[in-house]
């Protein structure tokens, strides 16, 4: 094979997204330890697939959809395969700016038949995907199903009702187009194959804009017989009898804002994934066992802090460290350090990133290693030498205990100052037969409690070498006290009441094993991945009740009010008794605007990154609207001042000013003398607000009332709802939907 190189690291597991996974999904025993998937580039001389062939296949799948893209607009990426899947992939993409708006698409085709594996498309016209939308969710589902039929070998796929891939852990700004996401799982005899799916995204304007496939071929597969399965009630009783709950801290991390907040949760057992439907054995990460799996207790790696490897590492020293650590004992392989870069991580720490390349004959293998400047310790490393160093497949791997000992020794050598905060693994560790590696997860311990979503991961190869090392250590200053948690017995009773079973086919993690076992998997309150807030006793993942929220009746703003309610922008305890014609105060109005346009709202303060910022003397970090107010300052809606009148009614002229500021048109609004107001009460309008009112009116954000603007009248909830929805569309139109907060 000709010259190729590593393209990079791709994180794969049973879930995917833009890098946002709920901590519950990450922590669940139903999800295998995420493995880093290395893409390996194939030289162009090694494949006969051309750009023209990919374009032809694209046009076959999407007739007439991309006629506006010429052949020269398309770019073909380097062909590549993965370390765990040798099937070659081919990438095709385009990017254009049309009438000042971006339109782009990227597509991956797989194998000789150029099967579409995934794609994402950003169309130019998305106005119909904003409220009021052109297509409802049920209509979009029909579009997704029709698209699924175009894909080969999907006749046995069925819609996943508990679609975890549609939950990214943050609220969507109303200025972003509405996307419906549908996941379909392959089935055998009507039973889903676990951890396999095709996800299809449909914009509310009816366009299919994304697809992701994570499926295996079943051409060689064998399956357990459905006729031999035990009664569901018997398995459910078995699980309830042996159910235990664990108190954990969980780190809720928002990848958009780079903010982390800890909370206490009760989790169901992570020691088992389910129960074999035929023989009743417990399914664990290691396979099936007759004994009831138990969770290990906390055992810290060291009782006291260890000294850092090397304080205040210099550029020259980190380069020498990399050369020594990455060296290969072979005259046929040359290590080349390409660059050393500095970056600041989410904790404010300086990290060295060392980019390097192994050259072996006509092949090149590139990767990077990361080192903490202050401690001289490795925080990110993935060994790629196995790609070009031959190993003896017949050698028996070292035992799990021996591998664990090796992992701890490596941590003491390469990341010593961290490990007094971490415990030995408390959940099962699996040996991956495909990659021939053990993957250990060392959880962080705070107040004697294990932390979900903050751990050190270590990979150990079959011969005991360090294959990977990743340190996650979020800076969190406020850890909730255990004094206010509900009793464990109460949490256990809630789990027992909420647990149900889902029948699935599951395949063991072995490329040579093609058999699917029939398994009953526990589902907690409607979700495979769930827990209980240890303070409130409520489920972390609640059954979606948005469709059941009643509509709000109003002669002019009923649709807008109902939309804001169902998007969790508007908080109303009893919609049936809600009077939308009552005045809204500034605090509530600001909350609606910020929520409607922001990703960050629910993750700001009291422990977010704005704890040291206080724009108003009467709104400190303990105020319930602190996060909203500080976000509004960042967005330009408010300017810092002595006081913010939270409980004062918002006037129409003040709302006009806020709306115009959101659109960054304040400088234009200040020139009040250039605007002519055509309202009958124009002469009574304060000149300071004239420009804002003129712009808000001209852009259709606010309407006059009987040819009057009534600038000093109070804004009602109905008025606010209409203006908020119109503002969201204006934000999208003005900046192409690219500027979210």
C-alpha positions as CSV (number, residue, x, y, z in Angstrom):
1,X,0.0,0.0,0.0
2,X,1.3,3.5,-0.8
3,X,2.0,6.3,1.6
4,X,-0.6,7.3,4.1
5,X,-0.9,9.0,7.4
6,X,-3.1,9.3,10.4
7,X,-5.9,11.8,10.0
8,X,-6.8,12.1,13.7
9,X,-8.9,10.8,16.5
10,X,-12.6,10.2,16.3
11,X,-14.5,9.4,19.5
12,X,-16.9,6.5,19.0
13,X,-19.4,4.7,21.2
14,X,-23.0,3.9,21.2
15,X,-23.9,7.5,21.1
16,X,-22.8,10.4,19.0
17,X,-23.4,14.1,18.6
18,X,-21.5,17.4,18.3
19,X,-19.4,16.3,21.3
20,X,-22.2,16.7,23.7
21,X,-23.2,13.6,25.6
22,X,-25.3,13.6,28.8
23,X,-23.2,12.4,31.8
24,X,-25.8,9.7,32.4
25,X,-25.2,8.2,29.0
26,X,-21.4,8.4,29.6
27,X,-21.7,6.7,32.9
28,X,-24.2,4.0,32.0
29,X,-23.0,0.5,32.0
30,X,-25.1,0.0,28.9
31,X,-22.4,2.0,27.0
32,X,-19.1,0.4,26.3
33,X,-15.9,2.3,27.3
34,X,-15.5,4.9,24.5
35,X,-12.6,4.1,22.2
36,X,-10.6,6.5,20.2
37,X,-11.0,5.6,16.6
38,X,-7.9,6.4,14.4
39,X,-8.5,7.3,10.8
40,X,-5.8,6.1,8.4
41,X,-5.3,7.9,5.1
42,X,-5.0,5.9,1.9
43,X,-2.9,7.2,-1.0
44,X,-4.8,8.2,-4.1
45,X,-2.9,5.6,-6.1
46,X,-4.5,2.9,-4.0
47,X,-8.1,3.5,-5.0
48,X,-9.9,3.9,-8.3
49,X,-12.7,6.0,-6.9
50,X,-12.9,9.5,-8.3
51,X,-14.6,12.7,-7.4
52,X,-16.9,12.3,-10.5
53,X,-18.0,8.9,-9.2
54,X,-18.9,10.3,-5.8
55,X,-20.8,13.2,-7.3
56,X,-22.8,10.7,-9.5
57,X,-23.6,8.6,-6.4
58,X,-24.7,11.8,-4.6
59,X,-27.0,12.8,-7.4
60,X,-28.5,9.3,-7.5
61,X,-29.4,9.5,-3.8
62,X,-30.5,13.2,-4.0
63,X,-32.0,13.8,-7.5
64,X,-31.9,17.5,-8.5
65,X,-31.1,18.6,-4.9
66,X,-27.6,19.8,-5.5
67,X,-27.9,21.1,-9.1
68,X,-26.7,24.5,-7.9
69,X,-23.3,23.0,-7.0
70,X,-20.9,22.6,-9.9
71,X,-18.2,19.9,-10.0
72,X,-15.5,22.4,-9.3
73,X,-17.3,23.4,-6.1
74,X,-16.9,19.9,-4.8
75,X,-13.8,18.8,-2.9
76,X,-12.8,15.2,-2.5
77,X,-11.1,14.3,0.8
78,X,-8.4,11.7,1.2
79,X,-9.7,8.1,1.2
80,X,-9.3,6.5,4.6
81,X,-10.1,3.5,6.8
82,X,-10.2,3.0,10.5
83,X,-8.0,0.9,12.8
84,X,-11.0,-1.2,13.7
85,X,-12.7,-1.3,10.3
86,X,-10.6,-1.7,7.1
87,X,-13.5,-0.7,4.8
88,X,-12.3,2.4,2.8
89,X,-14.3,5.6,3.2
90,X,-14.5,8.5,0.7
91,X,-15.3,12.1,1.6
92,X,-17.0,14.6,-0.6
93,X,-17.8,18.2,0.4
94,X,-18.8,21.6,-0.9
95,X,-19.0,25.1,0.6
96,X,-20.5,28.2,-1.1
97,X,-21.7,31.6,-0.1
98,X,-25.0,32.6,-1.9
99,X,-26.5,36.0,-1.3
100,X,-24.3,36.5,1.7
101,X,-25.4,33.2,3.3
102,X,-23.4,30.0,3.8
103,X,-24.5,26.7,2.2
104,X,-22.4,23.6,2.6
105,X,-22.5,19.9,2.8
106,X,-20.2,17.0,3.6
107,X,-20.8,13.3,2.7
108,X,-19.0,10.1,3.5
109,X,-19.4,7.0,1.3
110,X,-18.2,3.6,2.3
111,X,-16.9,0.6,0.4
112,X,-16.9,-0.3,-3.3
113,X,-20.6,0.2,-3.6
114,X,-20.3,3.8,-2.2
115,X,-22.8,3.2,0.5
116,X,-23.7,6.6,2.2
117,X,-22.5,6.3,5.8
118,X,-23.2,9.8,7.0
119,X,-23.7,13.4,5.8
120,X,-24.6,16.9,6.9
121,X,-26.2,19.6,4.8
122,X,-26.8,23.2,5.6
123,X,-29.3,24.7,3.1
124,X,-29.5,28.4,2.3
125,X,-33.2,28.9,2.9
126,X,-34.3,27.8,6.4
127,X,-37.0,30.4,7.0
128,X,-39.7,27.8,6.9
129,X,-37.8,25.8,9.6
130,X,-38.4,28.6,12.1
131,X,-41.7,29.2,13.8
132,X,-44.3,29.0,12.4
133,X,-42.9,25.8,10.7
134,X,-43.9,24.3,7.5
135,X,-43.8,20.7,8.6
136,X,-44.8,19.2,12.0
137,X,-42.9,16.4,13.7
138,X,-45.3,13.7,12.5
139,X,-44.9,15.0,8.9
140,X,-41.1,15.1,9.3
141,X,-41.2,11.5,10.5
142,X,-42.8,10.5,7.2
143,X,-40.1,12.3,5.3
144,X,-37.4,10.5,7.4
145,X,-39.0,7.1,6.7
146,X,-39.2,7.8,3.0
147,X,-35.5,8.7,3.0
148,X,-34.7,5.5,5.0
149,X,-36.3,3.4,2.3
150,X,-33.8,4.8,-0.2
151,X,-30.9,3.3,1.8
152,X,-30.0,-0.4,1.1
153,X,-30.9,-3.2,3.5
154,X,-33.1,-1.1,5.8
155,X,-36.4,-2.9,5.4
156,X,-36.1,-4.4,8.9
157,X,-35.4,-1.1,10.7
158,X,-37.8,0.4,13.2
159,X,-38.1,3.8,14.9
160,X,-36.5,4.0,18.3
161,X,-39.0,5.6,20.6
162,X,-36.4,6.3,23.3
163,X,-34.0,8.2,21.1
164,X,-31.0,9.2,23.3
165,X,-29.3,10.7,20.2
166,X,-31.9,13.5,20.1
167,X,-30.9,14.9,23.5
168,X,-27.8,17.1,23.6
169,X,-28.3,18.5,27.1
170,X,-29.0,22.1,26.1
171,X,-31.9,24.3,24.9
172,X,-32.1,25.3,21.3
173,X,-32.2,29.0,20.6
174,X,-35.4,29.9,18.8
175,X,-33.3,31.7,16.2
176,X,-31.9,28.3,15.2
177,X,-34.0,26.2,12.8
178,X,-36.1,23.5,14.2
179,X,-34.6,20.0,13.5
180,X,-36.4,16.8,14.1
181,X,-34.1,13.8,14.8
182,X,-35.2,10.2,14.3
183,X,-33.2,7.1,15.1
184,X,-33.9,3.7,13.5
185,X,-32.6,0.4,14.8
186,X,-32.1,-2.8,12.8
187,X,-34.2,-5.6,14.1
188,X,-34.4,-9.4,14.0
189,X,-37.8,-11.0,14.4
190,X,-39.0,-7.5,15.5
191,X,-36.4,-7.2,18.3
192,X,-33.9,-4.3,18.2
193,X,-30.2,-4.9,17.9
194,X,-28.7,-2.8,20.7
195,X,-26.2,0.0,20.1
196,X,-26.9,0.0,16.4
197,X,-28.9,2.7,14.6
198,X,-29.3,5.1,11.7
199,X,-30.1,8.6,12.7
200,X,-31.8,11.0,10.3
201,X,-32.3,14.7,10.8
202,X,-35.1,16.6,9.1
203,X,-35.5,20.4,9.2
204,X,-38.9,21.7,9.9
205,X,-39.0,23.0,6.3
206,X,-39.0,19.3,5.1
207,X,-35.4,19.0,4.0
208,X,-33.3,16.0,5.1
209,X,-30.1,17.6,6.4
210,X,-28.3,14.9,8.1
211,X,-27.7,11.1,8.5
212,X,-25.4,9.1,10.6
213,X,-25.1,5.3,10.4
214,X,-23.7,3.0,13.1
215,X,-24.5,-0.5,12.1
216,X,-22.8,-3.8,11.6
217,X,-23.4,-6.4,8.9
218,X,-25.5,-9.4,10.0
219,X,-24.7,-11.6,7.0
220,X,-22.9,-14.1,9.3
221,X,-25.0,-13.5,12.4
222,X,-26.8,-16.0,14.5
223,X,-29.6,-15.2,17.0
224,X,-31.1,-16.6,20.1
225,X,-34.6,-18.0,19.7
226,X,-37.5,-15.8,20.9
227,X,-39.5,-18.9,21.7
228,X,-37.1,-19.8,24.5
229,X,-37.1,-16.5,26.4
230,X,-38.2,-16.3,30.0
231,X,-41.3,-14.3,31.1
232,X,-40.6,-10.6,31.4
233,X,-42.2,-10.5,34.9
234,X,-39.8,-13.1,36.2
235,X,-36.7,-11.2,35.0
236,X,-38.2,-7.9,36.3
237,X,-38.6,-9.5,39.8
238,X,-35.0,-10.7,39.6
239,X,-33.7,-7.2,38.9
240,X,-35.9,-5.6,41.5
241,X,-34.8,-8.1,44.2
242,X,-31.1,-7.3,43.5
243,X,-31.4,-3.6,42.7
244,X,-29.0,-1.3,44.5
245,X,-28.4,2.4,44.2
246,X,-25.1,4.3,44.3
247,X,-24.7,7.9,45.4
248,X,-22.4,9.8,43.0
249,X,-21.4,13.3,42.1
250,X,-22.2,14.0,38.5
251,X,-20.4,16.7,36.4
252,X,-22.7,18.4,34.1
253,X,-20.5,19.9,31.4
254,X,-21.6,22.2,28.6
255,X,-19.3,22.1,25.7
256,X,-20.6,25.3,24.2
257,X,-19.8,27.4,27.3
258,X,-17.0,25.2,28.8
259,X,-18.7,25.4,32.2
260,X,-18.9,22.5,34.6
261,X,-21.3,22.2,37.6
262,X,-21.5,19.2,40.0
263,X,-24.6,17.7,41.5
264,X,-25.4,14.7,43.7
265,X,-27.3,11.9,42.0
266,X,-28.4,8.3,42.8
267,X,-27.5,6.0,40.0
268,X,-28.9,2.5,39.3
269,X,-26.4,-0.4,39.3
270,X,-23.5,0.1,36.8
271,X,-22.3,-3.5,37.5
272,X,-24.7,-5.1,35.0
273,X,-26.3,-4.1,31.7
274,X,-29.2,-6.5,31.7
275,X,-30.2,-10.1,32.1
276,X,-30.0,-12.9,29.5
277,X,-33.6,-13.6,28.4
278,X,-33.1,-17.3,28.2
279,X,-30.8,-18.4,31.0
280,X,-31.3,-15.5,33.4
281,X,-27.6,-14.7,33.8
282,X,-26.4,-11.2,34.5
283,X,-24.9,-9.3,31.5
284,X,-21.8,-7.4,32.5
285,X,-18.9,-5.7,30.6
286,X,-17.1,-9.1,30.7
287,X,-20.0,-11.2,29.4
288,X,-22.6,-13.2,31.3
289,X,-22.3,-14.4,34.9
290,X,-24.5,-16.4,37.3
291,X,-23.4,-14.4,40.3
292,X,-25.1,-11.1,41.1
293,X,-22.5,-8.4,40.1
294,X,-21.5,-6.1,42.9
295,X,-20.1,-2.5,42.7
296,X,-16.6,-2.2,44.1
297,X,-16.0,0.3,46.9
298,X,-13.8,3.4,46.7
299,X,-10.1,2.8,47.1
300,X,-7.9,5.8,46.5
301,X,-4.7,5.3,44.4
302,X,-2.7,7.1,47.0
303,X,-3.5,8.5,50.4
304,X,-1.5,11.7,50.0
305,X,-0.5,14.1,47.2
306,X,2.5,13.2,45.1
307,X,5.0,15.7,43.8
308,X,4.6,16.8,40.1
309,X,6.9,15.3,37.5
310,X,8.6,18.5,36.6
311,X,7.4,22.0,37.6
312,X,7.2,24.8,35.0
313,X,8.2,22.7,32.0
314,X,9.9,24.7,29.2
315,X,9.4,24.3,25.5
316,X,12.8,22.7,25.1
317,X,12.1,20.3,28.0
318,X,8.7,19.2,26.6
319,X,10.2,18.5,23.2
320,X,12.9,16.3,24.9
321,X,10.2,14.6,26.9
322,X,8.2,13.8,23.8
323,X,11.3,12.4,22.0
324,X,12.1,10.2,24.9
325,X,8.5,9.0,25.5
326,X,7.7,8.4,21.9
327,X,10.9,6.7,20.7
328,X,10.8,3.5,18.8
329,X,13.5,0.8,19.0
330,X,13.8,0.3,15.3
331,X,16.2,1.6,12.6
332,X,13.3,1.4,10.1
333,X,11.2,4.0,11.9
334,X,12.0,7.7,12.3
335,X,10.3,9.9,14.9
336,X,9.8,13.5,13.8
337,X,8.5,16.3,16.1
338,X,6.5,18.7,13.8
339,X,5.5,21.4,16.3
340,X,5.0,22.3,19.9
341,X,2.1,24.6,20.6
342,X,0.6,26.1,23.8
343,X,-3.1,26.4,24.6
344,X,-5.2,27.1,27.7
345,X,-7.7,24.5,28.8
346,X,-11.0,25.0,30.4
347,X,-9.4,25.1,33.8
348,X,-7.1,28.0,32.8
349,X,-4.0,25.7,32.7
350,X,-1.4,26.0,30.0
351,X,-1.1,22.8,28.0
352,X,1.7,21.9,25.5
353,X,0.5,20.1,22.4
354,X,3.3,18.3,20.7
355,X,2.5,17.2,17.1
356,X,4.6,14.4,15.8
357,X,5.0,11.9,13.0
358,X,6.4,8.4,12.6
359,X,7.9,7.7,9.2
360,X,8.2,4.0,8.3
361,X,9.2,3.3,4.7
362,X,6.6,4.9,2.5
363,X,4.1,5.4,5.3
364,X,3.5,8.2,7.8
365,X,1.7,8.1,11.0
366,X,0.9,11.5,12.7
367,X,-0.6,12.2,16.1
368,X,-0.2,14.6,19.1
369,X,0.6,14.3,22.8
370,X,-0.4,16.8,25.4
371,X,1.5,17.8,28.6
372,X,0.6,20.1,31.5
373,X,3.2,22.9,31.5
374,X,2.9,23.5,35.3
375,X,3.5,19.9,36.3
376,X,5.3,18.3,33.3
377,X,2.7,15.5,33.3
378,X,1.0,13.8,30.4
379,X,-2.7,14.6,30.1
380,X,-3.5,13.2,26.7
381,X,-1.8,10.4,24.8
382,X,-2.8,7.7,22.3
383,X,-0.2,5.2,21.1
384,X,-0.2,4.6,17.4
385,X,2.9,2.4,17.2
386,X,0.7,-0.7,17.0
387,X,-0.2,0.3,13.4
388,X,3.4,-0.3,12.2
389,X,5.0,-2.4,14.8
390,X,4.3,-6.1,14.3
391,X,3.0,-8.0,17.4
392,X,2.6,-11.7,18.1
393,X,-1.1,-12.4,18.0
394,X,-0.5,-15.8,19.7
395,X,0.8,-14.3,22.9
396,X,-1.6,-14.6,25.7
397,X,-2.6,-11.2,27.2
398,X,-1.6,-10.4,30.7
399,X,-4.2,-10.8,33.4
400,X,-6.6,-7.9,34.2
401,X,-5.1,-7.6,37.7
402,X,-1.6,-7.4,36.2
403,X,-2.8,-4.8,33.7
404,X,-4.4,-2.7,36.5
405,X,-1.1,-2.8,38.3
406,X,0.7,-1.6,35.2
407,X,-1.9,1.2,34.7
408,X,-1.4,2.5,38.3
409,X,2.4,2.4,37.9
410,X,2.2,4.4,34.7
411,X,0.0,7.0,36.4
412,X,2.5,7.3,39.3
413,X,5.2,7.8,36.7
414,X,3.5,10.2,34.2
415,X,0.7,11.9,36.1
416,X,1.6,11.6,39.8
417,X,0.2,14.9,41.1
418,X,-3.4,14.0,40.0
419,X,-3.8,10.6,41.4
420,X,-4.5,11.3,45.1
421,X,-7.9,12.5,43.9
422,X,-8.8,9.3,42.1
423,X,-9.8,5.7,43.0
424,X,-9.2,2.3,41.6
425,X,-11.9,1.4,39.1
426,X,-15.3,0.8,40.8
427,X,-17.0,-0.4,37.6
428,X,-16.2,-3.4,35.5
429,X,-13.2,-3.2,33.1
430,X,-13.4,-5.0,29.8
431,X,-10.6,-6.4,27.7
432,X,-11.3,-5.5,24.1
433,X,-10.4,-8.5,22.0
434,X,-10.4,-6.5,18.8
435,X,-7.9,-3.9,19.9
436,X,-6.2,-6.2,22.3
437,X,-6.4,-3.7,25.1
438,X,-7.7,-3.2,28.6
439,X,-9.4,0.1,29.3
440,X,-9.4,1.3,32.9
441,X,-11.5,4.2,34.2
442,X,-10.2,5.7,37.5
443,X,-13.0,7.9,38.9
444,X,-12.3,11.1,40.7
445,X,-13.3,11.0,44.4
446,X,-14.7,14.0,46.3
447,X,-15.9,13.8,49.9
448,X,-15.5,10.0,49.6
449,X,-17.9,9.9,46.7
450,X,-17.1,8.8,43.1
451,X,-17.6,11.5,40.4
452,X,-19.4,10.6,37.1
453,X,-18.0,12.4,34.1
454,X,-14.5,13.3,35.6
455,X,-12.0,10.4,35.4
456,X,-8.6,9.3,34.3
457,X,-8.7,6.8,31.5
458,X,-5.8,4.4,30.9
459,X,-5.4,1.8,28.1
460,X,-3.0,-1.1,28.6
461,X,-2.1,-3.4,25.7
462,X,-2.0,-7.1,25.9
463,X,1.8,-7.1,26.6
464,X,1.5,-4.5,29.4
465,X,2.5,-1.4,27.5
466,X,0.8,2.0,28.0
467,X,-1.5,2.4,25.0
468,X,-3.5,5.5,26.1
469,X,-3.7,8.1,28.9
470,X,-6.4,10.8,29.2
471,X,-6.7,13.0,32.3
472,X,-10.1,14.7,32.9
473,X,-10.0,17.0,35.9
474,X,-12.6,19.7,35.8
475,X,-12.1,22.8,38.0
476,X,-15.2,22.9,40.2
477,X,-15.2,25.0,43.3
478,X,-18.6,24.1,44.7
479,X,-19.4,20.5,45.5
480,X,-22.9,20.1,46.9
481,X,-23.1,18.8,50.5
482,X,-24.5,15.3,51.2
483,X,-26.4,16.6,54.2
484,X,-29.5,17.4,52.2
485,X,-29.8,14.2,50.0
486,X,-32.8,12.0,50.3
487,X,-32.3,8.5,51.9
488,X,-30.9,5.8,49.7
489,X,-33.9,3.6,50.5
490,X,-36.3,6.2,49.1
491,X,-34.2,6.4,45.9
492,X,-34.2,2.6,45.6
493,X,-38.0,2.5,46.0
494,X,-38.2,5.1,43.2
495,X,-36.0,3.0,40.9
496,X,-37.9,-0.1,41.7
497,X,-41.2,1.6,40.8
498,X,-39.8,3.2,37.6
499,X,-37.9,0.2,36.2
500,X,-39.2,-1.6,33.2
501,X,-37.5,-4.0,30.7
502,X,-36.6,-3.7,27.0
503,X,-35.9,-6.8,25.0
504,X,-32.9,-6.5,22.8
505,X,-30.4,-8.5,20.8
506,X,-26.8,-7.8,22.0
507,X,-23.5,-8.9,20.5
508,X,-20.4,-9.4,22.5
509,X,-17.4,-7.2,21.8
510,X,-15.5,-9.6,19.6
511,X,-15.0,-9.3,15.8
512,X,-14.9,-13.1,15.6
513,X,-18.2,-13.5,17.4
514,X,-21.3,-13.1,15.2
515,X,-23.9,-14.4,17.7
516,X,-26.5,-12.1,19.2
517,X,-27.8,-12.9,22.7
518,X,-31.3,-12.1,23.7
519,X,-31.2,-9.7,26.7
520,X,-33.7,-7.9,28.9
521,X,-32.2,-4.4,29.5
522,X,-33.5,-2.3,32.4
523,X,-35.2,1.0,31.4
524,X,-35.6,3.6,34.2
525,X,-38.5,5.9,33.9
526,X,-38.6,5.5,30.2
527,X,-34.8,5.9,29.6
528,X,-31.9,3.4,29.3
529,X,-29.7,6.0,30.9
530,X,-31.2,7.6,34.0
531,X,-30.7,8.6,37.6
532,X,-32.3,10.5,40.4
533,X,-31.4,13.9,41.7
534,X,-30.3,13.1,45.2
535,X,-31.5,16.4,46.5
536,X,-35.0,16.6,45.0
537,X,-35.7,13.0,44.4
538,X,-36.7,13.7,40.8
539,X,-35.6,11.7,37.7
540,X,-32.8,13.3,35.8
541,X,-34.3,12.2,32.5
542,X,-38.0,12.8,32.5
543,X,-40.5,11.3,30.1
544,X,-41.0,14.0,27.5
545,X,-44.3,15.7,28.3
546,X,-43.9,18.7,25.9
547,X,-46.5,17.3,23.5
548,X,-48.9,17.0,26.4
549,X,-48.6,20.6,27.6
550,X,-51.9,22.3,26.9
551,X,-52.2,25.1,24.4
552,X,-52.6,28.6,25.6
553,X,-55.8,30.3,24.2
554,X,-55.5,33.9,23.1
555,X,-57.1,35.7,20.1
556,X,-53.9,37.1,18.7
557,X,-50.9,35.4,20.4
558,X,-52.2,31.9,21.2
559,X,-49.8,30.1,18.8
560,X,-46.7,32.1,19.9
561,X,-47.5,31.7,23.6
562,X,-48.0,27.9,23.2
563,X,-44.7,27.7,21.2
564,X,-42.8,29.5,23.9
565,X,-44.4,27.3,26.6
566,X,-43.5,24.0,24.8
567,X,-40.0,25.2,24.1
568,X,-39.5,25.9,27.9
569,X,-39.0,29.6,27.3
570,X,-42.1,30.6,29.1
571,X,-42.8,29.3,32.6
572,X,-46.5,28.9,33.4
573,X,-47.8,26.7,36.2
574,X,-51.4,26.5,35.0
575,X,-51.8,27.4,31.3
576,X,-55.6,27.0,31.5
577,X,-55.8,29.9,34.0
578,X,-53.1,32.0,32.5
579,X,-54.0,35.6,31.5
580,X,-51.7,36.6,28.7
581,X,-53.0,40.2,28.7
582,X,-51.5,40.9,32.1
583,X,-48.3,43.1,32.2
584,X,-44.9,41.5,32.3
585,X,-42.2,42.9,34.6
586,X,-38.7,43.5,33.4
587,X,-37.2,40.4,35.1
588,X,-39.7,38.0,33.5
589,X,-39.4,39.7,30.1
590,X,-35.6,39.5,30.2
591,X,-35.8,35.8,31.1
592,X,-38.0,35.1,28.1
593,X,-35.7,37.0,25.7
594,X,-32.5,35.4,27.0
595,X,-33.9,31.9,27.0
596,X,-35.2,32.3,23.5
597,X,-31.8,33.3,22.0
598,X,-29.3,31.6,24.2
599,X,-27.6,28.2,24.6
600,X,-26.1,29.1,27.9
601,X,-29.0,30.2,30.0
602,X,-29.3,27.1,32.2
603,X,-25.6,26.9,32.8
604,X,-24.8,30.4,33.9
605,X,-24.3,30.9,37.7
606,X,-24.4,30.7,40.5
607,X,-21.3,28.7,40.0
608,X,-20.6,29.5,36.3
609,X,-17.8,31.6,35.0
610,X,-19.5,34.9,35.8
611,X,-19.3,34.5,39.6
612,X,-17.0,37.4,39.8
613,X,-19.0,39.7,37.6
614,X,-21.8,41.8,38.9
615,X,-23.3,44.4,36.6
616,X,-25.9,45.7,39.0
617,X,-25.6,46.3,42.7
618,X,-29.0,44.7,43.4
619,X,-28.3,41.5,41.3
620,X,-25.6,39.5,43.0
621,X,-24.8,35.8,42.3
622,X,-27.4,34.7,44.9
623,X,-30.2,36.5,43.1
624,X,-32.4,34.0,41.1
625,X,-32.0,36.2,37.9
626,X,-28.3,36.6,38.3
627,X,-27.5,34.4,35.3
628,X,-30.2,35.9,33.1
629,X,-29.1,39.5,33.8
630,X,-25.4,38.8,33.2
631,X,-26.2,37.0,30.0
632,X,-28.3,40.0,28.9
633,X,-25.4,42.3,29.6
634,X,-23.2,40.0,27.4
635,X,-25.8,40.0,24.7
636,X,-25.9,43.8,24.8
637,X,-29.6,44.0,25.9
638,X,-28.6,45.7,29.2
639,X,-25.8,48.0,30.2
640,X,-24.3,47.8,33.7
641,X,-25.8,50.4,36.1
642,X,-26.5,50.9,39.7
643,X,-29.8,49.1,39.8
644,X,-31.9,46.9,37.6
645,X,-35.6,47.3,38.3
646,X,-36.6,43.6,38.1
647,X,-40.2,44.0,39.3
648,X,-41.0,47.1,37.4
649,X,-43.4,46.6,34.4
650,X,-41.7,46.8,31.0
651,X,-42.9,49.5,28.7
652,X,-43.3,49.2,24.9
653,X,-40.5,51.8,24.3
654,X,-38.2,49.8,26.6
655,X,-39.0,46.6,24.8
656,X,-38.3,48.3,21.4
657,X,-34.8,49.3,22.8
658,X,-34.1,45.7,23.9
659,X,-35.1,44.2,20.6
660,X,-32.9,46.6,18.6
661,X,-30.0,46.0,20.9
662,X,-30.2,42.3,20.3
663,X,-29.7,42.9,16.6
664,X,-26.7,45.2,17.3
665,X,-28.4,48.1,15.7
666,X,-28.1,50.5,18.6
667,X,-25.7,52.9,16.8
668,X,-28.2,53.3,14.0
669,X,-31.1,53.8,16.5
670,X,-29.2,56.6,18.3
671,X,-29.7,58.9,15.2
672,X,-33.3,59.6,16.1
673,X,-33.4,62.7,13.9
674,X,-33.2,60.7,10.7
675,X,-36.4,58.7,11.4
676,X,-39.9,59.6,10.7
677,X,-42.5,58.0,12.9
678,X,-45.9,57.6,11.2
679,X,-47.8,57.0,14.4
680,X,-50.5,59.3,15.4
681,X,-48.9,59.8,18.8
682,X,-45.4,60.3,17.3
683,X,-45.0,63.7,18.9
684,X,-45.4,62.3,22.4
685,X,-42.6,59.7,21.9
686,X,-39.4,60.4,23.9
687,X,-36.7,61.3,21.3
688,X,-34.3,58.9,23.2
689,X,-36.5,56.0,22.1
690,X,-37.6,57.3,18.6
691,X,-34.8,55.5,16.7
692,X,-35.5,52.2,18.5
693,X,-39.2,52.4,17.9
694,X,-38.7,53.3,14.3
695,X,-36.5,50.3,13.7
696,X,-38.6,47.9,15.7
697,X,-41.6,49.0,13.8
698,X,-40.0,48.9,10.3
699,X,-38.6,45.4,10.9
700,X,-42.0,44.1,12.0
701,X,-40.9,43.3,15.5
702,X,-43.6,45.4,17.1
703,X,-47.0,46.6,15.8
704,X,-48.8,49.8,16.4
705,X,-52.2,49.8,18.0
706,X,-54.9,51.7,16.1
707,X,-52.2,53.8,14.5
708,X,-50.6,54.6,17.8
709,X,-47.5,53.1,19.3
710,X,-48.4,53.9,22.9
711,X,-44.7,54.0,23.9
712,X,-45.2,54.2,27.7
713,X,-47.9,51.5,27.9
714,X,-47.0,48.3,29.6
715,X,-46.0,45.2,27.6
716,X,-48.3,42.2,28.1
717,X,-47.2,38.6,27.9
718,X,-49.0,38.3,24.6
719,X,-47.1,41.3,23.2
720,X,-43.8,39.8,24.4
721,X,-44.5,36.4,22.9
722,X,-45.2,37.9,19.4
723,X,-42.2,40.1,19.5
724,X,-39.9,37.3,20.8
725,X,-40.9,34.9,17.9
726,X,-40.4,37.7,15.4
727,X,-37.1,38.7,16.9
728,X,-35.8,35.1,16.6
729,X,-36.5,35.0,12.9
730,X,-34.9,38.4,12.5
731,X,-31.8,37.3,14.3
732,X,-31.5,34.3,11.9
733,X,-32.1,36.4,8.8
734,X,-29.7,39.1,9.8
735,X,-26.7,36.9,10.5
736,X,-27.6,33.6,8.8
737,X,-28.3,32.0,12.2
738,X,-24.6,31.8,13.0
739,X,-24.4,34.0,16.0
740,X,-25.8,32.3,19.1
741,X,-25.2,33.2,22.7
